[in-house]
C-alpha cells in the first residue's frame, strides 16, 4: 500500500507505486485528485485546488458529454423561449452539433474543436449564415453551462466567426414574372405563386396560411404562422 505523506495546509499527498505523485482533497463531499511528477508540483496544484474549492470556483460537468448536456439544456429551455426558437435550437443540436461534437466531454471542449466544426460545415457548402445560427445555439447552451457551474468559460467566445457575404439579389422583372405565372397557371401551385408575387410573403408564411386568415370583406390577409423544417410554428 502506498505510504501517505501530508504537508501542512496541503491536504493529502502521496506517491503511487509507479512513482507518480497524487494530491487528494474534498469539495462539497466529493473526493478529487490532482497529479504531478514531483511532490512540489502536486503541492502547488493542491493548494490552488483547495483555495478554488473554498471560493466556489470548482467546475464539475460530472463527465457529461456535449450530447448529453445539449439534450438536458434543450429540455430546460423548452418553456422559456418561443416554440419556433426552440425548434430551431433543437434542429441545430440534433442535425449538426451532436453528430460533430456530441462525443466530446463537456469539460474538454475547446475553441479549436468549435472552430474546426465551423470549417467542416462551410466545406459542406452550408452558408455562413447557417453556421452562425449553429454557433449561436452552441454559445447560448455553453453560457448556461457556465451559470450552472458545469464549465469555467464559454469556449465559443474565443472562436473566429465566418463572415457573411450577401449576394446582390436580382428580382424578376415584370416580363419574367408574367412568364412564371403563365407557366404555373394550370398547376396546383398557381395561387401560391400569385400570392407570393403580389404580397411579398415568404414561402414558409404562405404555406402556413389557413382560410381563417383571409378576410374577403376587409380585403386583408393575416400571417399568423410559418412552416419551418416541416413544423407549423406561430410567427
N, C-alpha and C positions, 0 to 999 in steps of 0.2 A: 504493500500500500504506500502511495506517495506520501512523503512527510510534508506536513503543512508548516508554512512559515508566515508569521504575522509581522507586519511593520506598523508602527504606531500611526494611527489615523489612516491606514491604507486599506482596511478591510482584511480579507483573507487572501493571501498569496501563497501559491505552492508550485512545485516543479513536478511535471509528469515524468514517467519513466523514459519517454522519448526525448527528454531534455527541454521540452517547451515549457515556458512559464505561463501560469494561469492566475488571473485575479478574479475572485468571486465576491459578489455583493448582492444585496436585495433592494428592490424598489417596489413599493406597493404590494409586498408579499410575494413578488416574483423573483426567482433567483436568476442572476445574469452573470455573464463572464466576459472578460477581456483577455487577449492573448498577446504574447510577445516573445522575442528571442532571449531577452535578458530580464532579470528581476527589476532592474531600474526602469526599463521601458514599460513593463506591466504596472509598476507602482505609479508611474506618471499617468498612464491611461486610467488606472483605477481611481486615482484621486479626482481626475476630471469627471469620470462617470458618476462617482458618488456625489460630487458637487452638483452636476447637472440633475441628478435624481432628486436631490434635496430642493432644487429650484424649479422642479417640474418640467425639465427640459428633455425628458426621455420620450422617445417616439417608438411606438410598438405597433407594427402592422400585423402582428400575430401570424406571420408567414403567409398573409393573403397574397394571391396572385392578382395581377391587374384585372384579369377577367372576373375573379370573384368579387373584387372591390367594386368594379363598374356595375355589376349586377345589383349589388346592395345599394349603391349610390342611386341608380335608376329607381329602385323601389322606394327610396327615401324621399325623392323629389316628385313622385307621381302626383301628389295632391297639392304641390306648392307652385306649379307652373301651369301655363295653358296646355291643353291637350295637344295642340299642334306642336308646341315647343317640345313636349315630352316625346312625342312620336319621332321628331327629327333627331333628338338625342339618342333614342333607342335604336334607330336605324344606323346612325353613325357608329354606335357601340357594337351592334351585332354584325354589321356588314364589313366594317373596316377596322375598328380599334382592337376588338378581341382576336380576330384572326391574325393580326400582325403583332400585337403586344401582349396578348392575353396570358401567355405562359410566364412572363417576366414577373418576379416578385415585386410587389408594390414598393417595398423599401429599397429595391435595387434599380428601379427605373431611373435612367439618367438622360440628360438633354441630347446626347448623341443618338440614342435609340429613337427618340422622338424626331430628331432631325432626319434620320435615315428613313423613318416612316413617311415623312413628307416627300422625300425624294422618290421613294418607291411608288407612291401614289401619282406623282407627277409623271413618272416613267410609264405608268399605266394609261397615260393620256387623260387623266382627270384634270379638270380645270383648277387653277389656283384658288378660285372662289370656293370650290368644293372642299379642297384641302383645308382651307381656313375654317370652314364650318366644322370639320372633324377636329381640328386643333382647338376650336372654341369649346367643343364638348369635353375633350380631354382636360383642358385647362380648368374648366369650371368644376369638373369632378375632383381634380387634384387640389384645387383651392379649398374644397370642402374637406379633403383628406388632411390638410394642414390644420384646419379648425378642429377636426376630430382627433388630432394628435397621432395620426397614423403615419405621417410623413413630415420631415423637418421643413420642406420647401416645395414649391410648385415648380418642377423642372421645366415646364413649358415656358416660363418667363425667360429662360436662357436660350431659347430657340429662335433662329432667324426665320422669319415668316416669308413665304413666297409672295412675290409682287403680282398684283392683279393688273393685267393689261386689258383694257376694254376695247374690243374691236369696233370700228365705226359701223353703225347699223345702216343698212341700205334698205329702206322700206320699199314696198311695191308701189309703183306709180299707178295712176288711175286706170291706164290701159291694162297693166298686168293684173290688177285686182279684178277688173271686169272679166278677163280671160279665166282667172281662177274660179270665180263664182259661176261662170257659164259651164266650166268643166265639172263642177260639183252639183250642178242643178238637178240632175237625175239620180243623185245618190242620197243615202240617209243622212249624210253629214252636211247637206246644203244649208239647213237652218243654222247649224253650228258655225259654219264659215261666215254666213251673213251677220250673225250676232257679233262675232269677234271683229269683223271688218268694220262694223258700224258703231260699236260701243267701246272698243279697246279693252274689254275684259280679257283676263288671262285664260289659258286653256283649262287649268285646274278649276278656276272660278266658274267657267262656263259649264264644265262637266258636273259641278256641284249644284247647279240650279234646279229648282223644282217649280211646278206650276204655281204654287202658292206664293212664289217670289215675284210673280208678274201681276201688275195691276193695270189692266187694259183701259179702265176708265180714267185713271190718273196718268196713264202712259209712262209708267215707271217700272223699273226692274231693280230689285234689291239683291245684292250679293251677300249672302249670309254664311256661305261655307265654301270650301275648296276641296279638291281631291289631290292628295299627296301620297305617292307610292301606294296607290290602291285603297287608301283610307280616306273617308269623308270627314273633314275636320271643320270646326267653326272658324270663321275668319276673324 
